[in-house]
Amino acid sequence: GLRHFVLLGVVATAQAWVMSGAGVPCPAVPLAGRRIGCARPPPPLSALRAAAGRGGGGCAGAAVGGDSAIRDVPRRHAVAAVLFGWAASVSAKKPPLDDAGANAQILAGYDTLVELYQNWDKYAGTGEEANGDNVRRQVGTVGSKSPLFGIRKALLKRRLDLDTFEEFDRLLTKIDSDAYSAIFADSSTAPKRGYEYMKDAKKATKQLLTQYVQVLEVLGLEPPE
């Protein structure tokens, strides 16, 4: 698909870019007295990584502008490493959810929300504390470890009716918004203090639990014991 095509393009671009500054010899095409680009295709990744450790000129001195064109090889390697890392993360993404996978995620998400509400002080803090990111981490809006990360996709996979989905989405968004606001409230001109936003987030969490039970009923799923 399109993502696969873009991924191949990123990898090829990174290979060619590093090669041009990594000391990988490659013939250049003469044009108007100058040597333009590399005539051979990019080398395999193993050769590319080996060459990257050696440094050198390669095609860098043969690029447009003549031998005086100096490449910043370390920077080139660093940026290319980011490209390779991004490409690897895309290629390693989880396969599409089936109904069984969606059900498992939905049930695990319910467990996580129950844990958050029942142990609110553990995650949100007490008194005037406002550990908003801890709450957001539990509901899947910070990081990707919570089962609630990507929960909307799982609900859509199970073809949840639109009204129920929208209310679920509204409450989940409110928890995230209140917890986020709590982080900065005490150092800004926000109309409420951080702990007040956290109280609102807890209230929305309770409401979302009620809505979650309705979601499970609609989908024919039994809440975990």
LINNOR-V444177 format. One record per pair of residues at least 12 apart in sequence whose C-alpha atoms are under 10 Angstrom apart, sorted by the first residue. I is the first residue (numbers start at 1). GAP is how many residues later the second one is. Records with the same first field share a line. If there is no record, write none. Layout:
BEGIN
I = GAP + GAP
END
This chain:
BEGIN
3 = 87 + 88
4 = 83 + 86 + 87
6 = 81
7 = 76 + 77 + 79 + 80 + 81 + 83 + 84
8 = 79
9 = 78
10 = 70 + 73 + 74 + 76 + 77
11 = 31 + 34 + 69 + 72 + 73 + 74 + 75 + 76 + 77
12 = 29 + 30 + 31 + 32 + 33 + 72
13 = 29 + 67 + 70 + 71
14 = 28 + 34 + 62 + 63 + 65 + 66 + 67 + 68 + 69 + 70
15 = 26 + 27 + 28 + 29 + 30 + 32 + 33 + 34 + 62 + 65 + 66 + 68 + 69
16 = 21 + 22 + 25 + 26 + 27 + 32 + 43 + 64
17 = 25 + 42 + 43 + 56 + 59 + 60 + 62 + 63
18 = 24 + 30 + 31 + 33 + 34 + 37 + 40 + 41 + 42 + 55 + 56 + 57 + 58 + 59 + 60 + 61 + 62 + 63
19 = 19 + 23 + 24 + 28 + 29 + 30 + 32 + 33 + 36 + 37 + 38 + 39 + 40 + 41 + 54 + 57 + 58
20 = 17 + 18 + 22 + 32 + 36 + 37 + 38 + 39 + 40 + 41 + 42 + 43 + 51 + 53 + 56
21 = 30 + 31 + 34 + 35 + 36 + 37 + 38 + 39 + 40 + 49 + 50 + 51 + 52 + 53 + 54 + 55 + 56
22 = 26 + 27 + 28 + 29 + 30 + 31 + 32 + 33 + 34 + 35 + 36 + 37 + 38 + 49 + 50 + 51 + 52 + 54 + 55
23 = 25 + 27 + 28 + 29 + 30 + 31 + 32 + 33 + 34 + 35 + 36 + 37 + 38 + 50
24 = 18 + 19 + 23 + 24 + 26 + 27 + 28 + 30 + 31 + 32 + 33 + 34 + 35 + 36
25 = 13 + 15 + 26 + 31 + 32 + 33 + 34 + 35
26 = 12 + 13 + 14 + 15 + 16 + 17 + 32 + 33 + 36
27 = 12 + 13 + 31 + 32 + 35
28 = 12 + 31 + 34 + 35
29 = 33 + 34
30 = 32
31 = 33
33 = 33
34 = 28 + 29 + 30 + 31 + 32 + 33
35 = 24 + 26 + 27 + 28 + 29 + 30 + 31 + 32
36 = 23 + 26 + 27 + 28 + 29 + 30
37 = 22 + 23 + 25 + 26 + 27
38 = 20 + 21 + 22 + 24 + 25
49 = 28
52 = 21 + 22 + 24 + 25
53 = 21 + 24
55 = 18 + 19 + 22
56 = 15 + 17
57 = 12 + 13 + 14 + 16
59 = 12
60 = 12 + 13
96 = 57 + 58 + 61
97 = 56 + 57 + 60 + 61
98 = 56 + 59 + 60
99 = 55 + 56 + 58 + 59 + 60
100 = 54 + 58
101 = 53 + 56
102 = 49 + 50 + 51 + 52 + 53 + 54 + 55 + 56
103 = 51 + 52 + 54 + 55 + 113 + 116 + 117 + 118
104 = 43 + 50 + 117
105 = 41 + 42 + 43 + 44 + 45 + 46 + 49 + 50
106 = 41 + 42 + 44 + 45 + 46 + 48 + 49 + 52 + 106 + 109 + 110 + 113 + 115 + 117
107 = 40 + 41 + 105 + 109 + 114 + 115 + 116 + 117
108 = 38 + 39 + 40 + 43 + 115 + 116
109 = 29 + 30 + 31 + 37 + 38 + 39 + 40 + 41 + 42 + 103
110 = 37 + 38 + 98 + 99 + 102 + 103 + 106 + 113 + 114
111 = 36 + 37 + 98 + 112 + 113 + 114
112 = 26 + 27 + 28 + 34 + 35 + 36
113 = 22 + 25 + 26 + 33 + 34 + 35 + 92 + 93 + 95 + 96 + 99
114 = 91 + 92 + 94 + 95
115 = 23
116 = 18 + 19 + 22 + 23 + 86 + 89 + 90
117 = 18 + 85 + 86 + 88 + 89 + 92
118 = 88
120 = 15 + 78 + 82 + 85
121 = 81
122 = 12 + 13
123 = 12 + 13 + 14 + 15
124 = 12 + 55 + 71 + 74 + 75 + 77 + 78
125 = 70 + 73
126 = 69 + 72
127 = 68 + 69
128 = 58 + 65 + 66 + 67 + 68 + 70
129 = 53 + 54 + 65 + 66 + 67 + 69
130 = 49 + 50 + 51 + 52 + 53 + 54 + 55 + 56 + 63 + 64 + 65 + 66 + 67 + 68 + 69
131 = 48 + 49 + 51 + 52 + 63 + 64 + 67
132 = 43 + 44 + 45 + 46 + 47 + 48 + 49 + 50 + 51 + 52 + 62 + 63 + 65 + 66 + 69
133 = 43 + 46 + 47 + 49 + 50
134 = 45
135 = 40 + 41 + 43 + 44 + 45 + 63 + 66 + 67 + 70
136 = 36 + 39 + 40 + 41 + 42 + 43 + 44 + 65
137 = 12 + 39
138 = 38
139 = 12 + 33 + 34 + 36 + 37 + 66
140 = 32 + 36
141 = 31 + 32 + 34 + 35 + 36 + 39
142 = 34
148 = 24
151 = 18
152 = 13 + 14 + 16 + 17 + 20
155 = 13 + 60 + 64
158 = 61
159 = 60
160 = 55 + 56 + 58 + 59
161 = 54 + 57 + 58
164 = 47 + 48 + 50 + 51 + 54
165 = 46 + 47 + 50
167 = 40 + 41 + 44 + 45
168 = 39 + 40 + 41 + 42 + 43 + 44 + 46 + 47
169 = 39
170 = 34 + 38
171 = 30 + 32 + 33 + 34 + 35 + 36 + 37 + 38 + 40
172 = 29 + 32 + 33 + 35 + 36
173 = 28 + 31
174 = 26 + 27 + 29 + 30 + 31 + 34
175 = 22 + 23 + 24 + 25 + 26 + 27 + 28 + 29 + 30 + 31 + 33
176 = 25 + 28 + 29
177 = 20 + 21 + 23 + 24
178 = 16 + 17 + 18 + 19 + 20 + 21 + 22 + 23 + 24 + 26
179 = 15 + 16 + 17 + 18 + 19 + 20 + 21 + 22 + 23
180 = 14 + 17 + 18 + 21
181 = 12 + 13 + 14 + 15 + 16 + 17 + 20
182 = 12 + 13 + 14 + 15 + 16 + 17 + 18 + 19
183 = 12 + 14 + 15
185 = 12
END
